[in-house]
């Protein structure tokens, strides 16, 4: 079984699951786009639910 990494967010005051994108997290925890995310460095930045072309992934080193 895989346990997702989690971290306490000082902005929303909740535990955040880090196996998502920052945008998904902001939507779930109702952060607006102007809120600076203190957990930004922990998110992958890749939305694995969206279809991505192989070439765009190669350019990112994946």
mmJSON file of the N, C-alpha and C atoms, coordinates in Angstrom:
{"data_MODEL":{"atom_site":{
"group_PDB":["ATOM","ATOM","ATOM","ATOM","ATOM","ATOM","ATOM","ATOM","ATOM","ATOM","ATOM","ATOM","ATOM","ATOM","ATOM","ATOM","ATOM","ATOM","ATOM","ATOM","ATOM","ATOM","ATOM","ATOM","ATOM","ATOM","ATOM","ATOM","ATOM","ATOM","ATOM","ATOM","ATOM","ATOM","ATOM","ATOM","ATOM","ATOM","ATOM","ATOM","ATOM","ATOM","ATOM","ATOM","ATOM","ATOM","ATOM","ATOM","ATOM","ATOM","ATOM","ATOM","ATOM","ATOM","ATOM","ATOM","ATOM","ATOM","ATOM","ATOM","ATOM","ATOM","ATOM","ATOM","ATOM","ATOM","ATOM","ATOM","ATOM","ATOM","ATOM","ATOM","ATOM","ATOM","ATOM","ATOM","ATOM","ATOM","ATOM","ATOM","ATOM","ATOM","ATOM","ATOM","ATOM","ATOM","ATOM","ATOM","ATOM","ATOM","ATOM","ATOM","ATOM","ATOM","ATOM","ATOM","ATOM","ATOM","ATOM","ATOM","ATOM","ATOM","ATOM","ATOM","ATOM","ATOM","ATOM","ATOM","ATOM","ATOM","ATOM","ATOM","ATOM","ATOM","ATOM","ATOM","ATOM","ATOM","ATOM","ATOM","ATOM","ATOM","ATOM","ATOM","ATOM","ATOM","ATOM","ATOM","ATOM","ATOM","ATOM","ATOM","ATOM","ATOM","ATOM","ATOM","ATOM","ATOM","ATOM","ATOM","ATOM","ATOM","ATOM","ATOM","ATOM","ATOM","ATOM","ATOM","ATOM","ATOM","ATOM","ATOM","ATOM","ATOM","ATOM","ATOM","ATOM","ATOM","ATOM","ATOM","ATOM","ATOM","ATOM","ATOM","ATOM","ATOM","ATOM","ATOM","ATOM","ATOM","ATOM","ATOM","ATOM","ATOM","ATOM","ATOM","ATOM","ATOM","ATOM","ATOM","ATOM","ATOM","ATOM","ATOM","ATOM","ATOM"],
"id":[1,2,3,4,5,6,7,8,9,10,11,12,13,14,15,16,17,18,19,20,21,22,23,24,25,26,27,28,29,30,31,32,33,34,35,36,37,38,39,40,41,42,43,44,45,46,47,48,49,50,51,52,53,54,55,56,57,58,59,60,61,62,63,64,65,66,67,68,69,70,71,72,73,74,75,76,77,78,79,80,81,82,83,84,85,86,87,88,89,90,91,92,93,94,95,96,97,98,99,100,101,102,103,104,105,106,107,108,109,110,111,112,113,114,115,116,117,118,119,120,121,122,123,124,125,126,127,128,129,130,131,132,133,134,135,136,137,138,139,140,141,142,143,144,145,146,147,148,149,150,151,152,153,154,155,156,157,158,159,160,161,162,163,164,165,166,167,168,169,170,171,172,173,174,175,176,177,178,179,180,181,182,183,184,185,186],
"type_symbol":["N","C","C","N","C","C","N","C","C","N","C","C","N","C","C","N","C","C","N","C","C","N","C","C","N","C","C","N","C","C","N","C","C","N","C","C","N","C","C","N","C","C","N","C","C","N","C","C","N","C","C","N","C","C","N","C","C","N","C","C","N","C","C","N","C","C","N","C","C","N","C","C","N","C","C","N","C","C","N","C","C","N","C","C","N","C","C","N","C","C","N","C","C","N","C","C","N","C","C","N","C","C","N","C","C","N","C","C","N","C","C","N","C","C","N","C","C","N","C","C","N","C","C","N","C","C","N","C","C","N","C","C","N","C","C","N","C","C","N","C","C","N","C","C","N","C","C","N","C","C","N","C","C","N","C","C","N","C","C","N","C","C","N","C","C","N","C","C","N","C","C","N","C","C","N","C","C","N","C","C","N","C","C","N","C","C"],
"label_atom_id":["N","CA","C","N","CA","C","N","CA","C","N","CA","C","N","CA","C","N","CA","C","N","CA","C","N","CA","C","N","CA","C","N","CA","C","N","CA","C","N","CA","C","N","CA","C","N","CA","C","N","CA","C","N","CA","C","N","CA","C","N","CA","C","N","CA","C","N","CA","C","N","CA","C","N","CA","C","N","CA","C","N","CA","C","N","CA","C","N","CA","C","N","CA","C","N","CA","C","N","CA","C","N","CA","C","N","CA","C","N","CA","C","N","CA","C","N","CA","C","N","CA","C","N","CA","C","N","CA","C","N","CA","C","N","CA","C","N","CA","C","N","CA","C","N","CA","C","N","CA","C","N","CA","C","N","CA","C","N","CA","C","N","CA","C","N","CA","C","N","CA","C","N","CA","C","N","CA","C","N","CA","C","N","CA","C","N","CA","C","N","CA","C","N","CA","C","N","CA","C","N","CA","C","N","CA","C","N","CA","C","N","CA","C","N","CA","C"],
"label_alt_id":[null,null,null,null,null,null,null,null,null,null,null,null,null,null,null,null,null,null,null,null,null,null,null,null,null,null,null,null,null,null,null,null,null,null,null,null,null,null,null,null,null,null,null,null,null,null,null,null,null,null,null,null,null,null,null,null,null,null,null,null,null,null,null,null,null,null,null,null,null,null,null,null,null,null,null,null,null,null,null,null,null,null,null,null,null,null,null,null,null,null,null,null,null,null,null,null,null,null,null,null,null,null,null,null,null,null,null,null,null,null,null,null,null,null,null,null,null,null,null,null,null,null,null,null,null,null,null,null,null,null,null,null,null,null,null,null,null,null,null,null,null,null,null,null,null,null,null,null,null,null,null,null,null,null,null,null,null,null,null,null,null,null,null,null,null,null,null,null,null,null,null,null,null,null,null,null,null,null,null,null,null,null,null,null,null,null],
"label_comp_id":["UNK","UNK","UNK","UNK","UNK","UNK","UNK","UNK","UNK","UNK","UNK","UNK","UNK","UNK","UNK","UNK","UNK","UNK","UNK","UNK","UNK","UNK","UNK","UNK","UNK","UNK","UNK","UNK","UNK","UNK","UNK","UNK","UNK","UNK","UNK","UNK","UNK","UNK","UNK","UNK","UNK","UNK","UNK","UNK","UNK","UNK","UNK","UNK","UNK","UNK","UNK","UNK","UNK","UNK","UNK","UNK","UNK","UNK","UNK","UNK","UNK","UNK","UNK","UNK","UNK","UNK","UNK","UNK","UNK","UNK","UNK","UNK","UNK","UNK","UNK","UNK","UNK","UNK","UNK","UNK","UNK","UNK","UNK","UNK","UNK","UNK","UNK","UNK","UNK","UNK","UNK","UNK","UNK","UNK","UNK","UNK","UNK","UNK","UNK","UNK","UNK","UNK","UNK","UNK","UNK","UNK","UNK","UNK","UNK","UNK","UNK","UNK","UNK","UNK","UNK","UNK","UNK","UNK","UNK","UNK","UNK","UNK","UNK","UNK","UNK","UNK","UNK","UNK","UNK","UNK","UNK","UNK","UNK","UNK","UNK","UNK","UNK","UNK","UNK","UNK","UNK","UNK","UNK","UNK","UNK","UNK","UNK","UNK","UNK","UNK","UNK","UNK","UNK","UNK","UNK","UNK","UNK","UNK","UNK","UNK","UNK","UNK","UNK","UNK","UNK","UNK","UNK","UNK","UNK","UNK","UNK","UNK","UNK","UNK","UNK","UNK","UNK","UNK","UNK","UNK","UNK","UNK","UNK","UNK","UNK","UNK"],
"label_asym_id":["A","A","A","A","A","A","A","A","A","A","A","A","A","A","A","A","A","A","A","A","A","A","A","A","A","A","A","A","A","A","A","A","A","A","A","A","A","A","A","A","A","A","A","A","A","A","A","A","A","A","A","A","A","A","A","A","A","A","A","A","A","A","A","A","A","A","A","A","A","A","A","A","A","A","A","A","A","A","A","A","A","A","A","A","A","A","A","A","A","A","A","A","A","A","A","A","A","A","A","A","A","A","A","A","A","A","A","A","A","A","A","A","A","A","A","A","A","A","A","A","A","A","A","A","A","A","A","A","A","A","A","A","A","A","A","A","A","A","A","A","A","A","A","A","A","A","A","A","A","A","A","A","A","A","A","A","A","A","A","A","A","A","A","A","A","A","A","A","A","A","A","A","A","A","A","A","A","A","A","A","A","A","A","A","A","A"],
"label_entity_id":["1","1","1","1","1","1","1","1","1","1","1","1","1","1","1","1","1","1","1","1","1","1","1","1","1","1","1","1","1","1","1","1","1","1","1","1","1","1","1","1","1","1","1","1","1","1","1","1","1","1","1","1","1","1","1","1","1","1","1","1","1","1","1","1","1","1","1","1","1","1","1","1","1","1","1","1","1","1","1","1","1","1","1","1","1","1","1","1","1","1","1","1","1","1","1","1","1","1","1","1","1","1","1","1","1","1","1","1","1","1","1","1","1","1","1","1","1","1","1","1","1","1","1","1","1","1","1","1","1","1","1","1","1","1","1","1","1","1","1","1","1","1","1","1","1","1","1","1","1","1","1","1","1","1","1","1","1","1","1","1","1","1","1","1","1","1","1","1","1","1","1","1","1","1","1","1","1","1","1","1","1","1","1","1","1","1"],
"label_seq_id":[1,1,1,2,2,2,3,3,3,4,4,4,5,5,5,6,6,6,7,7,7,8,8,8,9,9,9,10,10,10,11,11,11,12,12,12,13,13,13,14,14,14,15,15,15,16,16,16,17,17,17,18,18,18,19,19,19,20,20,20,21,21,21,22,22,22,23,23,23,24,24,24,25,25,25,26,26,26,27,27,27,28,28,28,29,29,29,30,30,30,31,31,31,32,32,32,33,33,33,34,34,34,35,35,35,36,36,36,37,37,37,38,38,38,39,39,39,40,40,40,41,41,41,42,42,42,43,43,43,44,44,44,45,45,45,46,46,46,47,47,47,48,48,48,49,49,49,50,50,50,51,51,51,52,52,52,53,53,53,54,54,54,55,55,55,56,56,56,57,57,57,58,58,58,59,59,59,60,60,60,61,61,61,62,62,62],
"pdbx_PDB_ins_code":[null,null,null,null,null,null,null,null,null,null,null,null,null,null,null,null,null,null,null,null,null,null,null,null,null,null,null,null,null,null,null,null,null,null,null,null,null,null,null,null,null,null,null,null,null,null,null,null,null,null,null,null,null,null,null,null,null,null,null,null,null,null,null,null,null,null,null,null,null,null,null,null,null,null,null,null,null,null,null,null,null,null,null,null,null,null,null,null,null,null,null,null,null,null,null,null,null,null,null,null,null,null,null,null,null,null,null,null,null,null,null,null,null,null,null,null,null,null,null,null,null,null,null,null,null,null,null,null,null,null,null,null,null,null,null,null,null,null,null,null,null,null,null,null,null,null,null,null,null,null,null,null,null,null,null,null,null,null,null,null,null,null,null,null,null,null,null,null,null,null,null,null,null,null,null,null,null,null,null,null,null,null,null,null,null,null],
"Cartn_x":[0.837,0.0,0.879,0.501,1.256,0.593,1.366,0.866,1.358,0.437,0.796,1.442,2.411,3.009,1.991,2.043,1.139,1.938,1.343,1.976,0.876,1.103,0.162,0.358,-0.729,-0.669,-1.007,-0.08,-0.345,-1.362,-1.632,-2.586,-4.024,-4.317,-5.699,-5.953,-4.874,-5.026,-5.457,-5.196,-5.591,-4.383,-4.548,-3.545,-3.751,-2.664,-2.713,-1.996,-2.62,-2.003,-1.163,0.097,1.038,1.198,0.406,0.513,-0.446,-0.551,-1.412,-0.672,-1.28,-0.663,-1.083,-0.368,-0.698,-2.08,-2.425,-3.73,-4.85,-4.673,-5.682,-5.845,-4.724,-4.757,-5.478,-5.151,-5.783,-7.291,-7.712,-9.14,-9.804,-9.171,-9.737,-9.823,-8.828,-8.776,-9.203,-9.765,-10.368,-9.379,-8.147,-7.163,-7.358,-7.247,-7.368,-6.006,-6.0,-4.773,-3.733,-4.132,-3.206,-2.52,-2.985,-2.403,-1.072,-0.017,1.291,1.295,1.607,1.553,2.869,2.809,4.018,4.501,3.672,4.015,4.375,4.516,4.758,5.869,6.951,8.113,7.836,6.767,6.469,5.625,4.931,4.053,4.854,4.368,5.079,5.073,3.991,3.89,3.365,3.252,2.714,1.322,0.383,-0.98,-1.096,-1.021,-1.03,-2.41,-3.443,-4.774,-4.983,-4.132,-4.236,-3.344,-3.797,-2.995,-1.859,-0.64,0.53,1.257,1.731,2.498,3.859,4.377,5.676,6.79,6.733,7.791,7.837,6.686,6.692,7.286,7.11,7.694,9.205,9.658,11.099,11.828,11.213,11.825,11.986,11.115,11.195,12.115,12.646,13.575,12.936,11.696,11.01,10.991],
"Cartn_y":[-1.184,0.0,1.244,2.24,3.481,4.555,5.159,6.279,7.574,8.447,9.738,10.628,11.451,12.394,13.465,13.904,14.937,15.995,17.169,18.27,19.195,19.787,20.769,22.095,22.702,23.98,25.113,26.056,27.169,28.182,28.144,29.082,28.624,27.374,26.899,26.2,25.858,25.23,23.776,23.127,21.737,20.907,19.587,18.665,18.542,18.671,18.661,17.421,16.735,15.599,16.152,15.745,16.36,15.616,14.577,13.85,14.41,15.716,16.416,17.664,18.412,19.673,20.771,21.878,23.016,23.555,23.554,24.041,23.176,21.86,20.958,21.188,21.371,21.617,22.935,23.983,25.284,25.192,24.45,24.27,23.545,22.495,21.689,22.463,23.31,24.016,25.478,25.844,27.16,28.315,28.121,29.205,29.968,31.281,32.032,32.098,32.568,32.567,33.565,34.504,35.505,35.034,33.934,33.404,32.738,33.145,32.516,31.193,30.13,28.793,28.464,28.225,27.879,26.452,25.65,24.257,24.048,25.116,25.059,24.083,24.066,23.236,21.733,21.361,19.948,19.333,20.15,19.632,19.247,18.241,17.727,18.697,19.415,20.316,19.624,18.302,17.553,17.052,17.321,16.84,15.513,14.421,13.099,12.688,13.456,13.148,13.732,14.655,15.26,14.515,14.398,13.741,14.667,14.161,14.934,14.226,15.009,14.429,13.964,12.876,12.342,13.38,14.169,15.155,16.21,16.624,17.63,17.053,15.772,15.148,14.986,14.663,14.527,15.834,16.936,18.251,18.571,17.994,18.214,17.196,16.257,15.284,14.016,13.732,12.522,11.452],
"Cartn_z":[0.0,0.0,0.0,-0.764,-0.875,-0.021,0.851,1.646,1.028,0.722,0.13,1.181,0.766,1.707,2.091,3.334,3.822,4.57,4.691,5.414,5.937,7.094,7.634,6.91,6.475,5.76,6.737,6.905,7.807,7.256,5.957,5.362,5.581,5.219,5.348,6.682,7.407,8.711,8.639,7.507,7.317,6.898,6.985,6.479,4.97,4.223,2.766,2.244,1.288,0.613,-0.522,-0.603,-1.536,-2.858,-3.1,-4.369,-5.414,-5.464,-6.4,-6.87,-7.765,-8.18,-7.228,-7.262,-6.422,-6.763,-8.052,-8.502,-7.929,-7.953,-7.393,-5.895,-5.205,-3.77,-3.462,-4.208,-4.002,-4.21,-5.21,-5.473,-4.311,-3.827,-2.737,-1.424,-1.156,0.126,0.012,-1.138,-1.372,-1.231,-1.699,-1.743,-3.052,-3.006,-4.257,-4.944,-6.176,-6.973,-6.461,-5.617,-5.083,-3.797,-3.231,-2.013,-2.323,-1.636,-1.823,-1.06,-1.737,-1.146,-0.422,0.894,1.628,1.36,0.716,0.423,-1.049,-1.803,-3.243,-3.627,-2.898,-3.272,-3.156,-2.47,-2.276,-3.393,-4.167,-5.218,-6.455,-7.182,-8.346,-9.519,-9.703,-10.846,-12.084,-12.059,-13.186,-12.842,-13.721,-13.546,-14.286,-13.564,-14.185,-14.683,-14.34,-14.854,-16.248,-16.663,-17.986,-18.968,-20.191,-21.225,-21.641,-21.586,-21.981,-23.119,-24.047,-25.147,-24.637,-25.189,-24.764,-24.909,-25.954,-26.19,-25.078,-24.569,-23.523,-22.234,-22.007,-20.831,-20.989,-22.202,-22.448,-22.197,-22.584,-22.383,-20.9,-20.074,-18.631,-17.953,-18.73,-18.18,-17.665,-18.09,-17.621,-18.671],
"occupancy":[1.0,1.0,1.0,1.0,1.0,1.0,1.0,1.0,1.0,1.0,1.0,1.0,1.0,1.0,1.0,1.0,1.0,1.0,1.0,1.0,1.0,1.0,1.0,1.0,1.0,1.0,1.0,1.0,1.0,1.0,1.0,1.0,1.0,1.0,1.0,1.0,1.0,1.0,1.0,1.0,1.0,1.0,1.0,1.0,1.0,1.0,1.0,1.0,1.0,1.0,1.0,1.0,1.0,1.0,1.0,1.0,1.0,1.0,1.0,1.0,1.0,1.0,1.0,1.0,1.0,1.0,1.0,1.0,1.0,1.0,1.0,1.0,1.0,1.0,1.0,1.0,1.0,1.0,1.0,1.0,1.0,1.0,1.0,1.0,1.0,1.0,1.0,1.0,1.0,1.0,1.0,1.0,1.0,1.0,1.0,1.0,1.0,1.0,1.0,1.0,1.0,1.0,1.0,1.0,1.0,1.0,1.0,1.0,1.0,1.0,1.0,1.0,1.0,1.0,1.0,1.0,1.0,1.0,1.0,1.0,1.0,1.0,1.0,1.0,1.0,1.0,1.0,1.0,1.0,1.0,1.0,1.0,1.0,1.0,1.0,1.0,1.0,1.0,1.0,1.0,1.0,1.0,1.0,1.0,1.0,1.0,1.0,1.0,1.0,1.0,1.0,1.0,1.0,1.0,1.0,1.0,1.0,1.0,1.0,1.0,1.0,1.0,1.0,1.0,1.0,1.0,1.0,1.0,1.0,1.0,1.0,1.0,1.0,1.0,1.0,1.0,1.0,1.0,1.0,1.0,1.0,1.0,1.0,1.0,1.0,1.0],
"B_iso_or_equiv":[0.0,0.0,0.0,0.0,0.0,0.0,0.0,0.0,0.0,0.0,0.0,0.0,0.0,0.0,0.0,0.0,0.0,0.0,0.0,0.0,0.0,0.0,0.0,0.0,0.0,0.0,0.0,0.0,0.0,0.0,0.0,0.0,0.0,0.0,0.0,0.0,0.0,0.0,0.0,0.0,0.0,0.0,0.0,0.0,0.0,0.0,0.0,0.0,0.0,0.0,0.0,0.0,0.0,0.0,0.0,0.0,0.0,0.0,0.0,0.0,0.0,0.0,0.0,0.0,0.0,0.0,0.0,0.0,0.0,0.0,0.0,0.0,0.0,0.0,0.0,0.0,0.0,0.0,0.0,0.0,0.0,0.0,0.0,0.0,0.0,0.0,0.0,0.0,0.0,0.0,0.0,0.0,0.0,0.0,0.0,0.0,0.0,0.0,0.0,0.0,0.0,0.0,0.0,0.0,0.0,0.0,0.0,0.0,0.0,0.0,0.0,0.0,0.0,0.0,0.0,0.0,0.0,0.0,0.0,0.0,0.0,0.0,0.0,0.0,0.0,0.0,0.0,0.0,0.0,0.0,0.0,0.0,0.0,0.0,0.0,0.0,0.0,0.0,0.0,0.0,0.0,0.0,0.0,0.0,0.0,0.0,0.0,0.0,0.0,0.0,0.0,0.0,0.0,0.0,0.0,0.0,0.0,0.0,0.0,0.0,0.0,0.0,0.0,0.0,0.0,0.0,0.0,0.0,0.0,0.0,0.0,0.0,0.0,0.0,0.0,0.0,0.0,0.0,0.0,0.0,0.0,0.0,0.0,0.0,0.0,0.0],
"pdbx_formal_charge":[null,null,null,null,null,null,null,null,null,null,null,null,null,null,null,null,null,null,null,null,null,null,null,null,null,null,null,null,null,null,null,null,null,null,null,null,null,null,null,null,null,null,null,null,null,null,null,null,null,null,null,null,null,null,null,null,null,null,null,null,null,null,null,null,null,null,null,null,null,null,null,null,null,null,null,null,null,null,null,null,null,null,null,null,null,null,null,null,null,null,null,null,null,null,null,null,null,null,null,null,null,null,null,null,null,null,null,null,null,null,null,null,null,null,null,null,null,null,null,null,null,null,null,null,null,null,null,null,null,null,null,null,null,null,null,null,null,null,null,null,null,null,null,null,null,null,null,null,null,null,null,null,null,null,null,null,null,null,null,null,null,null,null,null,null,null,null,null,null,null,null,null,null,null,null,null,null,null,null,null,null,null,null,null,null,null],
"auth_seq_id":[1,1,1,2,2,2,3,3,3,4,4,4,5,5,5,6,6,6,7,7,7,8,8,8,9,9,9,10,10,10,11,11,11,12,12,12,13,13,13,14,14,14,15,15,15,16,16,16,17,17,17,18,18,18,19,19,19,20,20,20,21,21,21,22,22,22,23,23,23,24,24,24,25,25,25,26,26,26,27,27,27,28,28,28,29,29,29,30,30,30,31,31,31,32,32,32,33,33,33,34,34,34,35,35,35,36,36,36,37,37,37,38,38,38,39,39,39,40,40,40,41,41,41,42,42,42,43,43,43,44,44,44,45,45,45,46,46,46,47,47,47,48,48,48,49,49,49,50,50,50,51,51,51,52,52,52,53,53,53,54,54,54,55,55,55,56,56,56,57,57,57,58,58,58,59,59,59,60,60,60,61,61,61,62,62,62],
"auth_comp_id":["UNK","UNK","UNK","UNK","UNK","UNK","UNK","UNK","UNK","UNK","UNK","UNK","UNK","UNK","UNK","UNK","UNK","UNK","UNK","UNK","UNK","UNK","UNK","UNK","UNK","UNK","UNK","UNK","UNK","UNK","UNK","UNK","UNK","UNK","UNK","UNK","UNK","UNK","UNK","UNK","UNK","UNK","UNK","UNK","UNK","UNK","UNK","UNK","UNK","UNK","UNK","UNK","UNK","UNK","UNK","UNK","UNK","UNK","UNK","UNK","UNK","UNK","UNK","UNK","UNK","UNK","UNK","UNK","UNK","UNK","UNK","UNK","UNK","UNK","UNK","UNK","UNK","UNK","UNK","UNK","UNK","UNK","UNK","UNK","UNK","UNK","UNK","UNK","UNK","UNK","UNK","UNK","UNK","UNK","UNK","UNK","UNK","UNK","UNK","UNK","UNK","UNK","UNK","UNK","UNK","UNK","UNK","UNK","UNK","UNK","UNK","UNK","UNK","UNK","UNK","UNK","UNK","UNK","UNK","UNK","UNK","UNK","UNK","UNK","UNK","UNK","UNK","UNK","UNK","UNK","UNK","UNK","UNK","UNK","UNK","UNK","UNK","UNK","UNK","UNK","UNK","UNK","UNK","UNK","UNK","UNK","UNK","UNK","UNK","UNK","UNK","UNK","UNK","UNK","UNK","UNK","UNK","UNK","UNK","UNK","UNK","UNK","UNK","UNK","UNK","UNK","UNK","UNK","UNK","UNK","UNK","UNK","UNK","UNK","UNK","UNK","UNK","UNK","UNK","UNK","UNK","UNK","UNK","UNK","UNK","UNK"],
"auth_asym_id":["A","A","A","A","A","A","A","A","A","A","A","A","A","A","A","A","A","A","A","A","A","A","A","A","A","A","A","A","A","A","A","A","A","A","A","A","A","A","A","A","A","A","A","A","A","A","A","A","A","A","A","A","A","A","A","A","A","A","A","A","A","A","A","A","A","A","A","A","A","A","A","A","A","A","A","A","A","A","A","A","A","A","A","A","A","A","A","A","A","A","A","A","A","A","A","A","A","A","A","A","A","A","A","A","A","A","A","A","A","A","A","A","A","A","A","A","A","A","A","A","A","A","A","A","A","A","A","A","A","A","A","A","A","A","A","A","A","A","A","A","A","A","A","A","A","A","A","A","A","A","A","A","A","A","A","A","A","A","A","A","A","A","A","A","A","A","A","A","A","A","A","A","A","A","A","A","A","A","A","A","A","A","A","A","A","A"],
"auth_atom_id":["N","CA","C","N","CA","C","N","CA","C","N","CA","C","N","CA","C","N","CA","C","N","CA","C","N","CA","C","N","CA","C","N","CA","C","N","CA","C","N","CA","C","N","CA","C","N","CA","C","N","CA","C","N","CA","C","N","CA","C","N","CA","C","N","CA","C","N","CA","C","N","CA","C","N","CA","C","N","CA","C","N","CA","C","N","CA","C","N","CA","C","N","CA","C","N","CA","C","N","CA","C","N","CA","C","N","CA","C","N","CA","C","N","CA","C","N","CA","C","N","CA","C","N","CA","C","N","CA","C","N","CA","C","N","CA","C","N","CA","C","N","CA","C","N","CA","C","N","CA","C","N","CA","C","N","CA","C","N","CA","C","N","CA","C","N","CA","C","N","CA","C","N","CA","C","N","CA","C","N","CA","C","N","CA","C","N","CA","C","N","CA","C","N","CA","C","N","CA","C","N","CA","C","N","CA","C","N","CA","C","N","CA","C","N","CA","C"],
"pdbx_PDB_model_num":[1,1,1,1,1,1,1,1,1,1,1,1,1,1,1,1,1,1,1,1,1,1,1,1,1,1,1,1,1,1,1,1,1,1,1,1,1,1,1,1,1,1,1,1,1,1,1,1,1,1,1,1,1,1,1,1,1,1,1,1,1,1,1,1,1,1,1,1,1,1,1,1,1,1,1,1,1,1,1,1,1,1,1,1,1,1,1,1,1,1,1,1,1,1,1,1,1,1,1,1,1,1,1,1,1,1,1,1,1,1,1,1,1,1,1,1,1,1,1,1,1,1,1,1,1,1,1,1,1,1,1,1,1,1,1,1,1,1,1,1,1,1,1,1,1,1,1,1,1,1,1,1,1,1,1,1,1,1,1,1,1,1,1,1,1,1,1,1,1,1,1,1,1,1,1,1,1,1,1,1,1,1,1,1,1,1]
}}}
